[in-house]
Amino acid sequence: MRLLLKDTGAEQVGATVIYKDNHGAMALAKNIGYQARTKHIDTRYHFIREKVTCGDITLEYMATKGQLADYLTKGLATKTLRYLMGRSNVGPALETSN
């Protein structure tokens, strides 16, 4: 995405923020612990870790109820699904995901 923006003359300044709802994945990407359990992971899968290290991206926690793309990738409870679809302007909005 950064290269596409650069090609259109709208180069991004600063790191891209990626919101995650998985603390374990964030710790792995930030290289915090888990080395003994993850030593079998091929180096080509460390792309995100490299981008975090060089400052191209930052990872921030966001709970599942705030992850608007989750309704496209996860099996969710009906109420949560409708809430996220409404927030994405795909369906009627609900007040809360609880």
Secondary structure as UniProt FT lines:
FT   HELIX           2..7
FT   TURN            8..9
FT   STRAND          16..20
FT   HELIX           23..29
FT   TURN            30..31
FT   HELIX           35..38
FT   TURN            39..40
FT   HELIX           43..45
FT   HELIX           47..54
FT   STRAND          57..61
FT   HELIX           64..66
FT   TURN            68..69
FT   HELIX           70..73
FT   HELIX           78..87
FT   TURN            88..89
//
